[in-house]
Amino acid sequence: MLTKVLCDLDYRGFHLPAGTMAMVSPALSHRLPTVFHDPERFAPPREEHKRSAHALIGFGGGHHRCLGMHFAYLQIKALWTVLLSRFDLWLVSPPAAPDYGSWVTGPRPPCRVRYRRRPLPLAGGL
């Protein structure tokens, strides 16, 4: 998430001249152990973000939150509902380490998944 510094700014010992491009990195900030307990562990019911309104910034924050956030969540839930209800999935290769050096975090090298469509249930539940 990029923004331009509008006027000279001194903050916590750093000087940012006007016109400097500043960036917030969700991939980095979501892994701060000072904010998230055991940030490397996948734990969906986490509560840490409730301590700070700006701890989770994947869709921005404050008055400039992403307008498409709710639509994106809806699409993700719909996609995974269909995939998990109609297909069996399994890893072909070991889980790949995340690549935090790119604009969008993803696996490095690619994570290979094999899938097989499940047979459709018979009408009437037979």
Backbone bond lengths (Angstrom), bond angles and torsions (degrees), N, CA, C in turn:
res aa  C-N    CA-C-N  psi(-1)  N-CA   C-N-CA  omega(-1)  CA-C   N-CA-C  phi
1 M - - - 1.437 - - 1.520 107.74 -
2 L 1.299 116.63 111.08 1.460 122.67 -176.67 1.521 111.56 -99.11
3 T 1.316 114.13 147.53 1.459 120.63 172.82 1.525 107.70 -148.15
4 K 1.304 116.02 157.88 1.466 120.72 178.74 1.520 108.80 -104.52
5 V 1.340 116.07 132.82 1.463 121.72 176.55 1.530 107.47 -71.87
6 L 1.332 116.55 122.10 1.466 120.87 -173.78 1.520 113.64 -82.43
7 C 1.339 117.73 -32.31 1.463 120.63 177.87 1.526 107.96 -140.76
8 D 1.332 116.77 160.30 1.461 120.19 179.98 1.522 110.02 -51.19
9 L 1.333 115.74 138.14 1.456 120.43 -175.45 1.518 109.78 -139.14
10 D 1.321 116.36 129.51 1.461 122.55 171.86 1.517 107.25 -111.60
11 Y 1.335 116.07 121.79 1.463 120.15 -176.55 1.520 109.46 -142.37
12 R 1.326 115.71 119.62 1.467 123.03 177.20 1.528 112.77 48.79
13 G 1.314 115.87 44.10 1.454 120.84 176.50 1.519 114.87 85.93
14 F 1.307 118.13 2.45 1.460 121.96 178.70 1.522 108.90 -110.11
15 H 1.336 115.38 139.28 1.465 120.81 176.43 1.524 108.29 -109.00
16 L 1.320 116.09 124.60 1.460 121.87 177.05 1.524 108.04 -117.74
17 P 1.334 117.38 109.16 1.459 119.25 179.20 1.529 111.30 -71.50
18 A 1.316 115.86 153.28 1.467 121.10 177.24 1.525 109.28 -53.93
19 G 1.321 116.32 139.48 1.460 121.22 179.58 1.519 113.65 94.56
20 T 1.337 117.30 -12.45 1.465 120.97 178.60 1.523 109.58 -67.26
21 M 1.321 116.19 138.93 1.463 120.48 174.52 1.527 107.37 -87.73
22 A 1.321 116.07 127.25 1.466 121.92 179.24 1.524 108.16 -115.80
23 M 1.322 115.66 148.25 1.461 120.05 -176.09 1.516 110.74 -134.24
24 V 1.308 115.94 141.21 1.457 122.60 172.22 1.523 106.14 -107.95
25 S 1.321 117.19 131.77 1.457 121.37 -177.60 1.523 111.12 -109.87
26 P 1.342 118.18 106.27 1.460 119.35 175.80 1.527 112.05 -59.15
27 A 1.333 117.43 -37.01 1.466 120.43 -179.42 1.524 111.32 -59.74
28 L 1.318 117.48 -34.44 1.460 121.29 178.46 1.523 111.42 -85.21
29 S 1.321 117.20 -49.16 1.468 119.60 -174.70 1.524 112.62 -66.60
30 H 1.327 118.13 -27.91 1.466 120.36 178.45 1.525 112.24 -77.85
31 R 1.329 117.10 -1.79 1.461 121.71 179.83 1.533 112.08 -114.86
32 L 1.316 117.54 14.53 1.460 121.03 -179.25 1.527 110.27 -78.54
33 P 1.338 118.09 117.47 1.464 119.66 179.50 1.526 112.68 -67.05
34 T 1.337 118.02 -16.31 1.467 120.12 176.42 1.526 111.35 -74.75
35 V 1.336 117.19 -16.01 1.463 121.77 179.32 1.528 111.16 -110.03
36 F 1.328 116.70 -43.40 1.464 121.73 -175.55 1.524 110.71 -114.61
37 H 1.323 116.89 124.66 1.460 121.43 176.23 1.529 108.80 -67.70
38 D 1.325 117.11 126.79 1.467 123.11 178.38 1.534 110.65 50.39
39 P 1.341 117.74 63.03 1.463 121.04 -172.60 1.529 114.72 -64.05
40 E 1.330 118.31 -18.29 1.466 120.48 -179.59 1.528 112.36 -79.42
41 R 1.326 117.41 -12.91 1.470 121.40 -176.46 1.522 109.46 -91.75
42 F 1.332 116.11 133.79 1.466 121.53 176.60 1.519 108.01 -75.86
43 A 1.318 117.03 117.22 1.466 122.11 -177.87 1.528 108.81 -146.30
44 P 1.337 117.97 83.19 1.471 120.94 -175.73 1.525 116.02 -53.35
45 P 1.343 120.95 -37.42 1.473 117.27 -177.04 1.527 114.52 -82.43
46 R 1.321 117.73 25.75 1.470 120.86 -179.36 1.524 111.37 -54.55
47 E 1.325 115.81 152.03 1.466 121.11 -179.43 1.531 112.26 -119.60
48 E 1.337 117.60 -3.21 1.466 119.90 -174.09 1.522 113.08 -57.32
49 H 1.329 117.05 -35.37 1.464 120.05 -176.33 1.525 112.28 -64.70
50 K 1.321 117.98 -16.31 1.464 120.33 179.83 1.529 111.64 -76.85
51 R 1.349 117.01 -16.97 1.467 120.32 177.28 1.517 111.51 -75.20
52 S 1.313 116.55 -29.36 1.459 121.21 -179.09 1.525 108.61 -136.02
53 A 1.315 116.19 126.33 1.466 120.69 -178.23 1.523 112.22 -64.01
54 H 1.334 117.44 -17.56 1.463 120.43 -176.14 1.524 112.73 -114.46
55 A 1.341 118.39 20.57 1.461 120.56 179.70 1.527 111.02 -70.63
56 L 1.322 117.50 -43.24 1.465 121.86 178.00 1.523 108.55 -96.99
57 I 1.342 115.96 117.71 1.466 118.65 -174.50 1.522 112.86 -125.09
58 G 1.319 117.62 22.07 1.460 120.64 -178.94 1.522 113.43 -57.41
59 F 1.323 117.24 -29.06 1.467 122.18 178.45 1.525 110.82 -115.92
60 G 1.315 117.61 25.38 1.453 120.90 -178.69 1.516 110.52 84.10
61 G 1.309 116.40 -164.05 1.455 119.47 -178.58 1.513 111.83 -163.44
62 G 1.312 114.60 170.58 1.457 120.51 177.55 1.515 112.47 62.71
63 H 1.334 116.05 -140.72 1.461 121.88 -177.43 1.523 112.43 -74.55
64 H 1.328 117.32 -11.80 1.462 120.65 -174.78 1.526 112.39 -110.58
65 R 1.324 116.60 29.00 1.468 120.38 178.31 1.532 109.03 -63.45
66 C 1.312 115.94 147.56 1.461 122.52 -177.80 1.529 111.44 -57.53
67 L 1.322 116.59 128.12 1.464 121.28 179.55 1.530 111.92 -66.29
68 G 1.321 117.23 -25.22 1.458 120.77 -177.56 1.516 114.65 -93.57
69 M 1.340 117.95 9.01 1.462 121.20 -175.43 1.528 112.08 -56.66
70 H 1.313 118.32 -51.22 1.465 120.76 -176.64 1.528 111.08 -65.81
71 F 1.325 116.79 -37.64 1.463 120.12 177.11 1.529 110.31 -65.63
72 A 1.336 117.01 -40.37 1.467 120.71 178.52 1.524 110.76 -61.94
73 Y 1.341 117.30 -45.26 1.467 120.13 177.80 1.528 110.83 -61.38
74 L 1.314 117.60 -40.74 1.461 121.41 178.60 1.527 110.56 -61.66
75 Q 1.331 116.49 -44.75 1.461 120.57 179.55 1.527 111.61 -63.54
76 I 1.324 116.92 -42.43 1.466 120.89 179.36 1.523 110.33 -62.38
77 K 1.326 117.07 -46.08 1.473 120.47 -179.89 1.521 111.23 -64.29
78 A 1.325 117.78 -41.67 1.468 120.91 179.61 1.526 110.79 -64.63
79 L 1.327 117.02 -44.60 1.460 121.29 -179.55 1.524 111.31 -61.17
80 W 1.334 116.92 -49.81 1.469 120.01 -178.11 1.523 111.89 -69.00
81 T 1.326 118.18 -31.10 1.465 120.43 176.12 1.523 110.12 -61.92
82 V 1.328 117.03 -45.97 1.465 120.80 179.59 1.531 110.52 -67.27
83 L 1.323 117.20 -48.21 1.467 119.70 -178.01 1.525 112.17 -59.75
84 L 1.327 117.03 -47.88 1.461 120.17 -175.14 1.525 112.85 -74.65
85 S 1.324 118.00 -22.75 1.467 119.57 179.15 1.529 112.29 -88.54
86 R 1.324 118.47 -21.98 1.465 120.69 -174.88 1.519 115.12 -113.23
87 F 1.342 117.33 -10.32 1.461 119.23 -175.58 1.522 111.01 -133.46
88 D 1.337 115.40 147.95 1.459 121.86 166.82 1.521 105.89 -94.53
89 L 1.319 117.25 131.60 1.465 122.88 -177.71 1.519 109.48 -121.82
90 W 1.334 117.11 142.29 1.455 119.98 172.56 1.527 109.31 -152.00
91 L 1.330 114.61 152.23 1.462 120.96 -179.13 1.516 109.96 -73.77
92 V 1.335 116.37 136.95 1.456 122.37 175.14 1.521 109.08 -92.23
93 S 1.310 115.74 -38.92 1.464 121.80 179.70 1.525 108.64 -115.42
94 P 1.326 117.79 161.94 1.472 118.98 177.20 1.525 110.48 -59.22
95 P 1.333 116.95 153.54 1.472 118.89 178.38 1.528 110.69 -54.62
96 A 1.308 116.15 132.56 1.465 121.56 -178.97 1.519 110.33 -84.87
97 A 1.327 115.51 146.63 1.467 120.57 176.57 1.526 109.03 -70.32
98 P 1.333 117.94 142.15 1.469 120.08 178.94 1.524 111.91 -66.25
99 D 1.314 116.21 147.51 1.458 123.14 175.40 1.521 107.85 -101.74
100 Y 1.328 116.51 101.58 1.460 121.02 -178.63 1.524 112.31 -88.54
101 G 1.323 117.57 0.08 1.455 120.89 -178.41 1.516 113.95 -89.25
102 S 1.323 117.68 -4.81 1.460 119.94 -178.97 1.529 109.94 -99.83
103 W 1.326 115.86 169.31 1.466 120.56 -178.31 1.522 110.55 -62.71
104 V 1.339 116.88 -41.43 1.461 122.35 177.06 1.521 107.70 -114.83
105 T 1.325 117.03 124.43 1.455 120.99 -178.17 1.521 110.24 -68.08
106 G 1.309 115.60 132.22 1.460 121.62 177.51 1.510 109.38 -153.95
107 P 1.329 117.79 176.79 1.460 119.77 -178.74 1.523 111.75 -72.91
108 R 1.351 114.88 149.10 1.465 121.43 175.53 1.504 107.53 -135.38
109 P 1.268 124.10 116.90 1.463 127.91 -5.97 1.519 109.88 -72.03
110 P 1.337 117.96 179.86 1.468 118.87 -178.15 1.527 112.23 -54.33
111 C 1.294 115.50 142.74 1.463 123.01 178.51 1.531 107.69 -89.15
112 R 1.330 116.58 116.96 1.468 120.47 -177.19 1.520 110.24 -92.96
113 V 1.328 115.50 128.36 1.465 122.56 -179.49 1.527 108.38 -125.44
114 R 1.310 116.18 134.32 1.463 121.06 174.60 1.522 107.71 -101.60
115 Y 1.313 116.41 148.82 1.461 119.50 -179.27 1.527 110.15 -139.41
116 R 1.327 115.26 153.90 1.462 122.01 175.63 1.523 107.34 -140.09
117 R 1.318 115.66 130.25 1.461 120.30 179.31 1.525 109.48 -70.52
118 R 1.319 116.10 134.85 1.463 121.35 176.11 1.525 109.18 -79.14
119 P 1.330 117.19 148.84 1.471 117.83 175.50 1.524 110.20 -65.33
120 L 1.310 115.85 143.62 1.461 120.33 178.72 1.522 109.37 -69.29
121 P 1.340 118.35 139.88 1.469 119.79 177.99 1.528 110.28 -66.02
122 L 1.318 114.98 148.64 1.465 120.17 178.58 1.521 110.33 -71.60
123 A 1.318 116.55 150.36 1.468 121.15 177.58 1.524 109.67 -61.15
124 G 1.304 117.09 139.71 1.463 121.48 -179.73 1.513 113.52 82.29
125 G 1.336 116.84 3.59 1.467 120.45 176.84 1.511 114.39 74.63
126 L 1.327 119.00 18.11 1.470 122.03 179.77 1.497 111.93 -82.87
